[in-house]
Amino acid sequence: MSAKLPLNSISSRNHVKILGTGSKTILFANGFGCDQNMWRFVTPAFQEDFRIVHFDYVGSGKSDISAYIPERYVTLQGYVKDVLEICEELELRDVIFVGHSVSGMIGLLAAIEQPKYFSKMIMIGPSPCYINDGDYIGGFERKDIEELLEMMDKNYIGWANFLAPNVMANFDRPHLGEELTQSFCSTDPVIAKNFAEATFLSDNREDLKFNTIETLVLQCSEDMIAPLEIGEYLTKTLPHSSVKVMKASGHCPHMSHPDEVIELIKEYLS
């Protein structure tokens, strides 16, 4: 059962849910366009041994949308503040941070700013930069990102219906792509566009060298958002890290291949 949380708190703002009774805490952080419910296939495997903390970034999921301030969330630093404020209010220490997609870099920035909160990092499909730059392969040309952002402005529902199934992949199970589409469509289009800009125009390559937290990177074998070259780049540039290439395909293996995600996380934590 979830712990009861005070009204008008950071926890209420970010729709925090706490499960399990273990002495160590795992904080699960969602990727762009997602909410905490998407961890439901993974977290039951850890509830007996860990305290599980779920949350939604302000503007996503069931967070308090009235707390959304555009100026705060124009870059990833606004989402970093969400993470650090949750850690402060819950008095967390030595957290195992599990971040999907852009939350990998949000977690990295949070750990650089306040390392006392974190003991281990697990990044699922992270990318320090989504745009190709010389020898660096991010997966997209800048004009591709600009066209995607323009499409969000012109036809948000059409954008969601196009992008979400391709991000999820695993087309033999269309219900997965449909769930991600619904998640995209349930987000306020203006907030989603701002988060998309903060995500896809970010470049955290120079931040990687400041990582001091032991980190596991889970890289999918086929992923349109974070191609294999990203894993190879992180192997060379992210200190204190190991990279595992999964059999899973698509960008949301915690939904499409939860058993493999659970196995690799348990192996790492043991």
N, C-alpha and C positions, 0 to 999 in steps of 0.2 A: 504493500500500500504506500501511497505517496505521503510524505510528511506535510502537515498543515503549515501554510506559510502566511506571514502577516500581510495585510493589505498595504498598498502604497509602498512596497519594498522593491528593491532591485529584483528579488526573486519573483514577485508578482508581475513586475514589468516584463520580465523575460520568460514568464510561464515556466518557471523552474519546477521540475519534479524530481524527487529523491526516492530511490528504491534500494532495497537491499540493506544489509547491516554489517558488512565487512569493515575491517579497520582501515583498509586502503580505499581510496576513492578513484573511480574512473569518470572523467567528464567527457561526454560525447557531444561533439559540435558538428552542426549540419553544414552541408554545402549550399551553394547558391540555389535559391528557389525551392529549398527543401525545408521540412520541419522535423521535429524530434521523433514523430511516429515512424519515420523511415528506418529507425534503428531497431524496430520491434522484433526482427528476426535474429538479431545478434545479442541484445542485452540479456535475455533470459539465461543465457549460458554463463553469465558472470554474476548474477544476483546473489547466489549463495555465498560467494567468497569476497565480494566487493560491495562497497556502497556506490550506487550508480546515480550520477547527476545528469539529467537532461535539461535542455533549455532551448528557447527559440531566440534568435537575434531580433532586436527591435525592428518591427516592420515585416517579420516573417512569422509563419505559423499562427499560434494563438497568443503572441506577445501583445502588449498594450500599444496599439498603433498610435495612440495619442501622444506617446513619448517619443515618436519619431521626429528628429530634428535634421532636416536635409544637410545643414552645414556640418553636423557632427559625422554624418555617414558618407561624406563625399569621397573619402578614402577609406582604406581598410582599418585605419586607426580607430574609427568609431566603433567597429566591431571588436577590435582589440580591447577597447574600454569596456564593452559589454562583458567580455570574458573576465577581465581583471576585477571588475566591480562585483561580479558573481562570486569569484574566489574570495574577495575581501568580506562580503556580507556573510558567506557561509563559513568563514574562517578556515578555508581549505589550506592544506599544506601537502607537499609531495604528491601532487595529483598526477595520475596517468591520463594524459590528454589524448583523446582519439578524435582527429579532425578529418572530415571528408572534404576533398576538393579544395576550394579556397580556404577552408578552415585549417588546412595544413599550414598555410602561410600566416593566417591570423594567430594560430597557436605559437608559431615560431616567433612572431613579433611580440606576443604577450610574454613569452618565456625570456626573450632578450631584455624586455623592460622590467619584469619582476620574476626572476628565476626561482625565488623562494617558494613559489606556488607549485612548481612542477618537478617531478622526478623522472618521468619518461614521456616521450612523445611518440604517437603512432599516427602517421599521415597516410591517408588512403587516396590515391590519385591526385597528389598535390602538383602544383606547377609554380615555379618562381616567376615565370614570365610566359604569357601565352602567345606572344608575337615573335615570329622569326626575326633574327638579328644577326646578319653575317653568318658565321659558322654555327650560331646557336639556333636549334630547332625548337620552337615553341608550339608548332602545330598550325599556326594561322599567320597569314599576311595581315598587315595592319588594315588594308582595305576590306578584308573579310570581316574583321571585328566591326569596323565602321558600318558595313552593310547590315550586319546583324543588329546593331544598335539602332540604325535607321529604320529597320523593319519593325523593331519593338515600338517605335513611335507611330508608324503608319498603320500597323495591323498586329496588335499585341497577341490576340487570340491565334491568328495565323502563324505568328512567330513561335508561340508555345507549341502548337500542333505540329509544326515542322521540326523544331529543335529537340523537344523532349524525347520522342521515340528514338531519334538518332543518338542522343546522348546515352540513353539507357541501353541501346542495341538489344541483343537477345530477342530478335524479332519473332522467334518461335513462341514467346510468351508475351503477347501484346498487352496483357493486363498491366505489366510492369511499366511500359511506356505510357499507358493511359493514366496510371497513378501519378507519374511524374508530370504529365501534361496538366492534370487537375491541380497539382500542387503549384505549378507555375501560374495557372489561371486564377488561383485563389489569392494570389499576392496582388496588392495594389500596383497597377502598371507603372506609375511614376516611381514608386519605391523600388520596384523590380529593375527599372531602367537605371536608377542611380546605383543600385548594388551591382548590376551588370557592368557598368562603367568602372566602378571601383575595383571590380574583380578582373575584368579582361584587359584593362589598360594598366594594371599594376605591374611593377617590375621590382621584385625582391631579391634579385640575384646578388646584389652587394650585401644584403642582410644575412645571407646564409653563413658567412664566415664567423658571425658573432654567436652562433649556436653553441651552447654549453651543455645542453640536455641530451642524454642518450635517446636516439631516435630510430624508429623503424619506419621505412617507407614501403608501402604496399602498392605495387605498380601492376596494372592489368595488362595482359598480353596484347590486347587490342583496345584502344581507347582514343576516340576522336578528340577529346579534350586535353588529355595528357599522354601523348605518344611515348613509345619506348625510349626515344632519345632523351626525354625528361629524366627518366630513371638513371640513364647513363650519366647525364650531367650532374645529378644530385650525388651519385656515387663518388664523383671526383671533387665536388665542391662543398658538400654539407658535412661539417665535422661531426664526429661522434655518431655516425649513422651507418645503417646497413639497409640495402635495398633488396626486396624480394619481388621477383616477377611472378605474378599469379597465373594460374590456368584461366582464371575468370576473364571475360571480355566485357566491354562496355565501361561506363564511368561510375556505376553505382553497385559495386560488387557486394556491399552489405545488404542489398536487396535481391540481387540476381544470383549471388553465390555466397550466401551467409555462412555456410558450413566451412568453406575454405578460409573466409575471413576469421571466423572463430578459432579455427585450428592454428592459424599463423599468429594471432594475438596471444593465444594461450601458450604457444611454444615460446614466444618472445618473453612473456611475463614470467615463465617458469625458469 
